[in-house]
Amino acid sequence: MQSVSIDIISDIACPWCAIGFARLELAMQQLQEEMTFNVQWHAFELNPDPEGDGEPILQALSRKYGRSADEMERIQSQMQQIAEQLGLNFSALQQRHTRNTFDAHRLVKWAAEWGKQTEMKKALFEAYFGFDAVISDIDVLVGCADSIGLDAHLARQLLVSSQYAQQVRDDEARWHELDITSVPAFIINQQYLISGAQEPEVLVKSLREIAAQH
């Protein structure tokens, strides 16, 4: 049984990051008789400006990509179908608003202390894409932590402090230095980069090829 490390660079506000991880989970299930996986999540912010919080998503995407709101709505609709086929709750994909995710990333760092980093990330994905939750709001973030069995009081203490802020900034600076400019990005065994939300069969093939080199 080979041990494989997977460092995932992603943002909570990135729909392809949620889709990419759901596909990775399917790949890991297929490979569970061959490999064990150590997954670590790392911060990346699509919308690092706190002032940009709360804009309707179709309006924001239309401006960012220079396309009409109708065109962005069609693209988001296709993404929604892909996500739902994977069992993800993307009910609010079209209605959501841009959110700053810095504090959410701090919460993910903290959840790692309790062995619940992946659960935390998935809870945040569902809150944002499923319910348009204001994931820049402390009460919402505390609720997400509570929903996966973490201590709500400790989560609130963390969020009103500056704990993990430097770790999140260091994370983001590291990926910037390595020229990782889009997410999701998966770094396998600290060496091999898989970019984007690849299909499960592509991931299975890539992981087997990488494992064969060790």
C-alpha positions, 0 to 999 in steps of 0.5 A: 500500500503506497502513501500519497500526499495531496496538497490542494490549493483552492478557494471556498468561493471557487465552484470548480474547487468543490467539483474538483475535490468531489472528483478527487474523492471518487478517484481516491475511492477507486484507488483505496485498495492500492494507496492511502492518501494524506490530504492537506488544504491550502489557501487561495483567494479569488476575491482578496479585496474585502471591499468587494464583498457582497456583489451579485455573482452574475454581475461580478463574473460578467464584469470580470470576463467581459461577457453578458450576464446571460452568457455567464448564467448559461455557463453557471447552469452547466456547472450546476448540472456537473456539481449535482451529478456529483451529489454537491448542493449547488442550489444557490450557485446563480444567486450567490454573492462575491465573498471575501474568504480570508477568515474562512481560510483561517477556520480551515487551518484551525480545523486541521488541529482537530483532524477535520480540515476536509469536513470544514472545507466541505461544510463551507462549500455547501454553505456558500454554493448551496445556500448563498451563506455570507461566509465572510460573517463570523456567525456563519463561520461559527455555524459551519464549525458547529455543524461538523462537531467543532467547538463553536466557542473556540471557533468564535475565539479564533475568528475574533483574534488574528490567529492563523492570519499569517499562515494564510498569508504565507500560504498565498505568497508561496503559491504566488511564488510558484506561479500557481495563478488558478485553482484548483491545483493539486500537488502530489507528493510535493512534486507533481502538479495536476491543474484544474477539476480533472475527471476521476479517470484522469486523476486515477491514471495520473495518481497511478503514474506518479505512485509508480515512480516512487 
